[in-house]
Amino acid sequence: MVLTNLASIQHQAAAKVMGTMKTMATDALEVMVNLLPFHMVVDKHRHQAALHLVTLPESHPLHKPVRNAANKLVK
């Protein structure tokens, strides 16, 4: 629900930048404004956060919990 609302806000902002109507297709609008689709933006930031956590040094307080979480299967 939150991601849908944020994607809608990105669409509205792109429409205002381009001066188009709100009914323009989101895919075409994102191409014209040179934006990644919102779900890809979210995946990109999630991936960067995961990489940051995985590369923490052993002396960091979060190293052990992250290592333990990495060994568990997610359903």
N, CA, C and O atoms as CSV, one atom per row, in Angstrom:
chain,resi,resn,atom,element,x,y,z
A,1,MET,N,N,0.819,-1.187,0.000
A,1,MET,CA,C,0.000,0.000,0.000
A,1,MET,C,C,0.868,1.258,0.000
A,1,MET,O,O,0.632,2.190,-0.769
A,2,VAL,N,N,1.866,1.270,0.865
A,2,VAL,CA,C,2.738,2.445,0.935
A,2,VAL,C,C,3.526,2.593,-0.359
A,2,VAL,O,O,3.682,3.704,-0.868
A,3,LEU,N,N,4.026,1.475,-0.899
A,3,LEU,CA,C,4.798,1.546,-2.144
A,3,LEU,C,C,3.926,2.024,-3.299
A,3,LEU,O,O,4.392,2.763,-4.166
A,4,THR,N,N,2.680,1.612,-3.311
A,4,THR,CA,C,1.761,2.070,-4.359
A,4,THR,C,C,1.552,3.574,-4.263
A,4,THR,O,O,1.537,4.272,-5.277
A,5,ASN,N,N,1.391,4.068,-3.048
A,5,ASN,CA,C,1.215,5.519,-2.862
A,5,ASN,C,C,2.466,6.282,-3.282
A,5,ASN,O,O,2.369,7.334,-3.914
A,6,LEU,N,N,3.637,5.760,-2.937
A,6,LEU,CA,C,4.876,6.429,-3.332
A,6,LEU,C,C,5.084,6.390,-4.844
A,6,LEU,O,O,5.571,7.356,-5.432
A,7,ALA,N,N,4.717,5.279,-5.470
A,7,ALA,CA,C,4.815,5.186,-6.932
A,7,ALA,C,C,3.875,6.199,-7.583
A,7,ALA,O,O,4.206,6.791,-8.610
A,8,SER,N,N,2.719,6.391,-6.987
A,8,SER,CA,C,1.772,7.378,-7.502
A,8,SER,C,C,2.335,8.793,-7.387
A,8,SER,O,O,2.164,9.612,-8.289
A,9,ILE,N,N,2.997,9.067,-6.289
A,9,ILE,CA,C,3.619,10.388,-6.108
A,9,ILE,C,C,4.718,10.604,-7.138
A,9,ILE,O,O,4.858,11.702,-7.677
A,10,GLN,N,N,5.512,9.548,-7.420
A,10,GLN,CA,C,6.556,9.667,-8.440
A,10,GLN,C,C,5.920,9.957,-9.795
A,10,GLN,O,O,6.434,10.772,-10.562
A,11,HIS,N,N,4.811,9.298,-10.090
A,11,HIS,CA,C,4.118,9.536,-11.359
A,11,HIS,C,C,3.622,10.978,-11.451
A,11,HIS,O,O,3.765,11.627,-12.487
A,12,GLN,N,N,3.040,11.470,-10.365
A,12,GLN,CA,C,2.535,12.846,-10.358
A,12,GLN,C,C,3.665,13.849,-10.552
A,12,GLN,O,O,3.516,14.822,-11.291
A,13,ALA,N,N,4.791,13.614,-9.891
A,13,ALA,CA,C,5.930,14.531,-10.025
A,13,ALA,C,C,6.472,14.505,-11.449
A,13,ALA,O,O,6.791,15.554,-12.009
A,14,ALA,N,N,6.577,13.325,-12.035
A,14,ALA,CA,C,7.071,13.215,-13.411
A,14,ALA,C,C,6.113,13.905,-14.383
A,14,ALA,O,O,6.549,14.542,-15.341
A,15,ALA,N,N,4.819,13.778,-14.134
A,15,ALA,CA,C,3.836,14.429,-15.003
A,15,ALA,C,C,3.950,15.945,-14.913
A,15,ALA,O,O,3.806,16.643,-15.917
A,16,LYS,N,N,4.205,16.449,-13.724
A,16,LYS,CA,C,4.373,17.899,-13.560
A,16,LYS,C,C,5.657,18.388,-14.232
A,16,LYS,O,O,5.676,19.457,-14.843
A,17,VAL,N,N,6.719,17.608,-14.117
A,17,VAL,CA,C,7.992,17.986,-14.752
A,17,VAL,C,C,7.826,18.068,-16.264
A,17,VAL,O,O,8.312,19.004,-16.899
A,18,MET,N,N,7.134,17.081,-16.839
A,18,MET,CA,C,6.971,17.040,-18.286
A,18,MET,C,C,5.811,17.898,-18.785
A,18,MET,O,O,5.712,18.180,-19.979
A,19,GLY,N,N,4.935,18.311,-17.870
A,19,GLY,CA,C,3.786,19.108,-18.276
A,19,GLY,C,C,2.722,18.288,-18.984
A,19,GLY,O,O,1.965,18.813,-19.801
A,20,THR,N,N,2.663,16.994,-18.670
A,20,THR,CA,C,1.673,16.125,-19.310
A,20,THR,C,C,0.448,15.986,-18.424
A,20,THR,O,O,0.414,16.477,-17.296
A,21,MET,N,N,-0.554,15.309,-18.958
A,21,MET,CA,C,-1.760,15.057,-18.180
A,21,MET,C,C,-1.526,13.876,-17.242
A,21,MET,O,O,-0.642,13.051,-17.472
A,22,LYS,N,N,-2.332,13.810,-16.180
A,22,LYS,CA,C,-2.186,12.749,-15.180
A,22,LYS,C,C,-2.481,11.373,-15.749
A,22,LYS,O,O,-2.054,10.366,-15.183
A,23,THR,N,N,-3.202,11.313,-16.856
A,23,THR,CA,C,-3.620,10.033,-17.409
A,23,THR,C,C,-2.571,9.394,-18.311
A,23,THR,O,O,-2.802,8.301,-18.827
A,24,MET,N,N,-1.446,10.028,-18.514
A,24,MET,CA,C,-0.404,9.457,-19.358
A,24,MET,C,C,0.134,8.180,-18.720
A,24,MET,O,O,0.243,8.086,-17.497
A,25,ALA,N,N,0.466,7.209,-19.547
A,25,ALA,CA,C,0.973,5.925,-19.060
A,25,ALA,C,C,2.258,6.137,-18.255
A,25,ALA,O,O,3.160,6.866,-18.667
A,26,THR,N,N,2.309,5.485,-17.111
A,26,THR,CA,C,3.455,5.645,-16.210
A,26,THR,C,C,4.743,5.186,-16.868
A,26,THR,O,O,5.773,5.848,-16.741
A,27,ASP,N,N,4.699,4.048,-17.576
A,27,ASP,CA,C,5.919,3.522,-18.206
A,27,ASP,C,C,6.503,4.522,-19.203
A,27,ASP,O,O,7.705,4.786,-19.193
A,28,ALA,N,N,5.655,5.070,-20.056
A,28,ALA,CA,C,6.128,6.025,-21.053
A,28,ALA,C,C,6.645,7.296,-20.388
A,28,ALA,O,O,7.657,7.859,-20.805
A,29,LEU,N,N,5.948,7.737,-19.362
A,29,LEU,CA,C,6.349,8.953,-18.657
A,29,LEU,C,C,7.715,8.781,-17.994
A,29,LEU,O,O,8.553,9.680,-18.055
A,30,GLU,N,N,7.942,7.618,-17.354
A,30,GLU,CA,C,9.225,7.371,-16.695
A,30,GLU,C,C,10.366,7.321,-17.699
A,30,GLU,O,O,11.479,7.753,-17.397
A,31,VAL,N,N,10.098,6.796,-18.894
A,31,VAL,CA,C,11.126,6.776,-19.940
A,31,VAL,C,C,11.455,8.197,-20.378
A,31,VAL,O,O,12.624,8.540,-20.553
A,32,MET,N,N,10.435,9.019,-20.556
A,32,MET,CA,C,10.655,10.393,-21.002
A,32,MET,C,C,11.437,11.218,-19.981
A,32,MET,O,O,12.247,12.068,-20.352
A,33,VAL,N,N,11.190,10.963,-18.689
A,33,VAL,CA,C,11.843,11.730,-17.628
A,33,VAL,C,C,13.151,11.067,-17.194
A,33,VAL,O,O,13.896,11.616,-16.381
A,34,ASN,N,N,13.422,9.873,-17.749
A,34,ASN,CA,C,14.637,9.122,-17.433
A,34,ASN,C,C,14.657,8.684,-15.964
A,34,ASN,O,O,15.666,8.829,-15.274
A,35,LEU,N,N,13.530,8.149,-15.503
A,35,LEU,CA,C,13.414,7.622,-14.143
A,35,LEU,C,C,13.330,6.109,-14.187
A,35,LEU,O,O,12.780,5.532,-15.125
A,36,LEU,N,N,13.878,5.475,-13.163
A,36,LEU,CA,C,13.649,4.047,-12.997
A,36,LEU,C,C,12.222,3.838,-12.507
A,36,LEU,O,O,11.687,4.683,-11.789
A,37,PRO,N,N,11.599,2.724,-12.886
A,37,PRO,CA,C,10.304,2.415,-12.291
A,37,PRO,C,C,10.453,2.320,-10.771
A,37,PRO,O,O,11.498,1.904,-10.270
A,38,PHE,N,N,9.416,2.704,-10.050
A,38,PHE,CA,C,9.544,2.845,-8.599
A,38,PHE,C,C,9.923,1.543,-7.919
A,38,PHE,O,O,10.713,1.553,-6.974
A,39,HIS,N,N,9.378,0.416,-8.377
A,39,HIS,CA,C,9.735,-0.852,-7.735
A,39,HIS,C,C,11.227,-1.152,-7.895
A,39,HIS,O,O,11.825,-1.792,-7.029
A,40,MET,N,N,11.827,-0.699,-8.988
A,40,MET,CA,C,13.268,-0.900,-9.180
A,40,MET,C,C,14.081,0.026,-8.271
A,40,MET,O,O,15.152,-0.357,-7.801
A,41,VAL,N,N,13.587,1.224,-8.023
A,41,VAL,CA,C,14.251,2.146,-7.102
A,41,VAL,C,C,14.283,1.539,-5.702
A,41,VAL,O,O,15.307,1.579,-5.019
A,42,VAL,N,N,13.145,0.975,-5.285
A,42,VAL,CA,C,13.058,0.351,-3.966
A,42,VAL,C,C,14.005,-0.842,-3.888
A,42,VAL,O,O,14.726,-0.997,-2.902
A,43,ASP,N,N,14.008,-1.695,-4.932
A,43,ASP,CA,C,14.907,-2.852,-4.944
A,43,ASP,C,C,16.369,-2.423,-4.899
A,43,ASP,O,O,17.185,-3.061,-4.233
A,44,LYS,N,N,16.698,-1.356,-5.596
A,44,LYS,CA,C,18.075,-0.849,-5.616
A,44,LYS,C,C,18.525,-0.432,-4.209
A,44,LYS,O,O,19.626,-0.773,-3.775
A,45,HIS,N,N,17.667,0.304,-3.507
A,45,HIS,CA,C,18.026,0.755,-2.159
A,45,HIS,C,C,18.073,-0.403,-1.173
A,45,HIS,O,O,18.909,-0.424,-0.271
A,46,ARG,N,N,17.162,-1.378,-1.349
A,46,ARG,CA,C,17.193,-2.567,-0.494
A,46,ARG,C,C,18.486,-3.348,-0.692
A,46,ARG,O,O,19.090,-3.824,0.269
A,47,HIS,N,N,18.901,-3.473,-1.943
A,47,HIS,CA,C,20.136,-4.186,-2.260
A,47,HIS,C,C,21.346,-3.465,-1.678
A,47,HIS,O,O,22.237,-4.103,-1.116
A,48,GLN,N,N,21.386,-2.140,-1.807
A,48,GLN,CA,C,22.496,-1.369,-1.245
A,48,GLN,C,C,22.560,-1.504,0.268
A,48,GLN,O,O,23.646,-1.609,0.838
A,49,ALA,N,N,21.391,-1.503,0.930
A,49,ALA,CA,C,21.368,-1.658,2.389
A,49,ALA,C,C,21.863,-3.039,2.794
A,49,ALA,O,O,22.607,-3.173,3.765
A,50,ALA,N,N,21.450,-4.069,2.052
A,50,ALA,CA,C,21.897,-5.426,2.359
A,50,ALA,C,C,23.405,-5.555,2.165
A,50,ALA,O,O,24.086,-6.182,2.976
A,51,LEU,N,N,23.922,-4.965,1.097
A,51,LEU,CA,C,25.375,-5.002,0.865
A,51,LEU,C,C,26.127,-4.290,1.982
A,51,LEU,O,O,27.179,-4.749,2.426
A,52,HIS,N,N,25.587,-3.181,2.426
A,52,HIS,CA,C,26.220,-2.437,3.510
A,52,HIS,C,C,26.281,-3.284,4.783
A,52,HIS,O,O,27.306,-3.319,5.464
A,53,LEU,N,N,25.182,-3.960,5.096
A,53,LEU,CA,C,25.147,-4.793,6.301
A,53,LEU,C,C,26.096,-5.982,6.189
A,53,LEU,O,O,26.761,-6.344,7.159
A,54,VAL,N,N,26.155,-6.585,5.012
A,54,VAL,CA,C,27.002,-7.773,4.824
A,54,VAL,C,C,28.487,-7.430,4.917
A,54,VAL,O,O,29.296,-8.272,5.305
A,55,THR,N,N,28.842,-6.215,4.568
A,55,THR,CA,C,30.260,-5.846,4.557
A,55,THR,C,C,30.723,-5.176,5.850
A,55,THR,O,O,31.806,-4.593,5.893
A,56,LEU,N,N,29.915,-5.257,6.894
A,56,LEU,CA,C,30.327,-4.675,8.172
A,56,LEU,C,C,31.510,-5.459,8.737
A,56,LEU,O,O,31.569,-6.680,8.590
A,57,PRO,N,N,32.443,-4.776,9.377
A,57,PRO,CA,C,33.584,-5.494,9.975
A,57,PRO,C,C,33.130,-6.323,11.182
A,57,PRO,O,O,32.082,-6.057,11.769
A,58,GLU,N,N,33.921,-7.316,11.538
A,58,GLU,CA,C,33.571,-8.193,12.656
A,58,GLU,C,C,33.469,-7.442,13.975
A,58,GLU,O,O,32.797,-7.909,14.894
A,59,SER,N,N,34.107,-6.308,14.087
A,59,SER,CA,C,34.061,-5.540,15.327
A,59,SER,C,C,32.755,-4.753,15.487
A,59,SER,O,O,32.478,-4.231,16.566
A,60,HIS,N,N,31.967,-4.667,14.437
A,60,HIS,CA,C,30.719,-3.906,14.492
A,60,HIS,C,C,29.671,-4.686,15.278
A,60,HIS,O,O,29.591,-5.907,15.146
A,61,PRO,N,N,28.853,-3.994,16.106
A,61,PRO,CA,C,27.849,-4.698,16.917
A,61,PRO,C,C,26.781,-5.444,16.105
A,61,PRO,O,O,26.177,-6.388,16.613
A,62,LEU,N,N,26.546,-5.040,14.875
A,62,LEU,CA,C,25.530,-5.712,14.064
A,62,LEU,C,C,26.076,-6.884,13.250
A,62,LEU,O,O,25.310,-7.587,12.591
A,63,HIS,N,N,27.371,-7.100,13.288
A,63,HIS,CA,C,27.969,-8.150,12.461
A,63,HIS,C,C,27.395,-9.526,12.796
A,63,HIS,O,O,26.993,-10.263,11.895
A,64,LYS,N,N,27.355,-9.874,14.062
A,64,LYS,CA,C,26.886,-11.209,14.462
A,64,LYS,C,C,25.404,-11.418,14.136
A,64,LYS,O,O,25.069,-12.454,13.562
A,65,PRO,N,N,24.491,-10.484,14.471
A,65,PRO,CA,C,23.086,-10.699,14.096
A,65,PRO,C,C,22.865,-10.803,12.585
A,65,PRO,O,O,22.022,-11.576,12.130
A,66,VAL,N,N,23.614,-10.031,11.817
A,66,VAL,CA,C,23.468,-10.093,10.358
A,66,VAL,C,C,23.967,-11.435,9.849
A,66,VAL,O,O,23.340,-12.035,8.976
A,67,ARG,N,N,25.073,-11.910,10.377
A,67,ARG,CA,C,25.613,-13.206,9.968
A,67,ARG,C,C,24.622,-14.316,10.312
A,67,ARG,O,O,24.402,-15.220,9.505
A,68,ASN,N,N,24.022,-14.256,11.503
A,68,ASN,CA,C,23.041,-15.261,11.896
A,68,ASN,C,C,21.798,-15.213,10.989
A,68,ASN,O,O,21.259,-16.253,10.611
A,69,ALA,N,N,21.363,-14.027,10.655
A,69,ALA,CA,C,20.188,-13.885,9.779
A,69,ALA,C,C,20.482,-14.409,8.371
A,69,ALA,O,O,19.589,-14.929,7.703
A,70,ALA,N,N,21.708,-14.274,7.931
A,70,ALA,CA,C,22.074,-14.731,6.595
A,70,ALA,C,C,22.043,-16.250,6.494
A,70,ALA,O,O,21.897,-16.788,5.396
A,71,ASN,N,N,22.176,-16.940,7.598
A,71,ASN,CA,C,22.198,-18.397,7.591
A,71,ASN,C,C,20.801,-19.004,7.657
A,71,ASN,O,O,20.660,-20.224,7.569
A,72,LYS,N,N,19.771,-18.186,7.810
A,72,LYS,CA,C,18.393,-18.695,7.930
A,72,LYS,C,C,17.661,-18.559,6.600
A,72,LYS,O,O,17.854,-17.597,5.857
A,73,LEU,N,N,16.821,-19.543,6.322
A,73,LEU,CA,C,16.009,-19.511,5.107
A,73,LEU,C,C,14.781,-18.644,5.347
A,73,LEU,O,O,14.171,-18.694,6.415
A,74,VAL,N,N,14.431,-17.858,4.354
A,74,VAL,CA,C,13.248,-17.010,4.429
A,74,VAL,C,C,12.132,-17.682,3.639
A,74,VAL,O,O,12.325,-18.090,2.494
A,75,LYS,N,N,10.965,-17.792,4.263
A,75,LYS,CA,C,9.826,-18.417,3.557
A,75,LYS,C,C,9.121,-17.406,2.702
A,75,LYS,O,O,8.142,-17.738,2.034
